[in-house]
Amino acid sequence: MSSGHVQKIKQLPWVLWIRQVQGIILFELRRSLTLRRSPFVYLLALAPLALLSLRLFFPTEQEILDGIGGINVMFAIIFRAFYLRLAVFFGCVGVFMRLFRGDVLEKTLHYYFLTSVRREILVVGKYISGVLLNFIIFGGSVAVAFFLLYLPSGWVTVEEFVFKGPGMGHLFSYVGVTFLACIGYGAVFLLMGLFFRNPIVPASVILGWEYINFLLPPYLKKISVIYYLESLCPVPIPSGPVTILAEPAPFWLAVPGLLGLTLVVLVIAGLKIRQMEISYGEE
Amino acid sequence: MAVYKHSYRRYEGDLTARWQRLLVLPRYAYRGVFQSRFFLIFFVICLIVPLGAALLIYLRHNIGALDLMNIPDDAILPINATFFEWVIQIQGSFAFLLTVFVGPGLVSPDLVNNALPLYLSRPFSRTEYVVGKMSVLMILQSCVTWVPLCVLFLLQASLAEGNWISANTRILVAILLGSAVWILLLSLLAMAISAWVRWKAIAGALMFGVFLVGAGFGETVSALFNTKWGSLFNISSMMQVIWEWLFFGGASETGETVNRLAAGQVPVWSACLALVVIGLCCLFLLSRRIRAYEVVR
């Protein structure tokens, strides 16, 4: 890149754009964080917590026999099977597909378009607000679930494992993977919401693809978000008899890969929204 | 005639019979539904499996055709309760997908556009409205579940030797009852979701969510509490239990008596009870939403 280009990029009104993005994020978060607007997302995040809270009062004998190793595997299974494949996935479907399509249905998108904000800035602001919303809800849920699962083993065990052992690292990994899941799925569903009037068909296809990932051959596994997310999980889980095994993606590929996908999707979404025309009557 | 001369006059034409009024809703709904080429293609795809099954039944009874194609006699599946259970499960999945495409758009547009008073101001009750809208789904689902299965049953009965029908009446009852339970459940769920979620896409996603998240949640319950009762959150698993019971009774496919809890399944009565509870919840949600006017304070 020549110094002329760098000079041009530096001269762009970055401060104004950042302030506009902040404004959009705050406004969207205020709208979306209410229980009334996102009841199903809260339900998805709170359901496992309710179960784990119940378990505090009714611990099973098996987990006492299995010890910390057994609980590690149990949390890994819950995280992969429930949080990653279902809760975060459907949470992202609900939040990100509604970012633009919801405004069209509520006949409020033109208010955004009438403000002196570039449409690309609007995409970025709305996307970050969606990621933050999902991460606050599901990241918080994962962290609380982690402690709730280990608590029945006694506080001493929790202290030994979480604060003096590898537990805190596991917790950070799980919360980090949740964040990456919000970023990856969020980008995909934001794009779906912009391209399709009824995004249920493409969403069903993606759901099916992500769901059967364990059955896919290794080269096809790599064309999915769940493969990279599962590669980053700290505790491996026993694979089923029909699972086709594949080498997990290394950290240096998984994280930049997901971030790269997000960047590409945001660029496409930015280009798409520049040509977007609102016609509420057609909805 | 001048406008001021227009005054109220009672409608003097023929009245539609009361039981036929609710059929007006499916009539108009199908015009919209079948306008979609995608849906039409999907509907045709739904009928491919019964067509294949009919071919299998035909081949099973036509040794000449098998010889012609060099297919050994034992390569074709035996046509028994297991065969019909497989077909009903596959067709049940197609019925679910049909519901996901059609169901969310049934009630929500009427609620979003405040069109419900237009229906209910006519001699048309809330129940008739709900039954009429449900019939849109139920007729479509019937076309891919019990109707083709009954045709397959009759085809097998006509080709089989001896008194096949009387020996296998249980299969026919299972087809009819099993389909009825599945159709009613799907329709109630779709209607309730459509009434409460205003956006079709989210309602469709929620239909998937109820089944998939319910299954995942059930598995989590089972794993956490070391129990099998988590399956009660899994609608597909409950339906599987009911279908198995309808086709085989208390016995397994090989005829042995099965202890369902020991085999990792919930008892039939609990599956039935759970489905009744889900149905009642859907009815409650519908009754709360399907009203001519909604006063928002």
Interface residues (C-beta under 8 A of the other chain):
Chain A: F40 L44 A47 P48 L51 L52 R55 F58 T60 Q62 M74 I77 I78 A81 F82 R85 L86 A87 F90 V93 G94 M97 R98 R101 G102 L105 N198 P199 I200 V201 A203 S204 L207 Y211
Chain B: F38 V100 F101 P104 R198 W199 K200 A201 I202 G204 A205 L206 F208 G209 L212 V213 G216 F217 E219 T220 V221 A223 L224 F225 N226
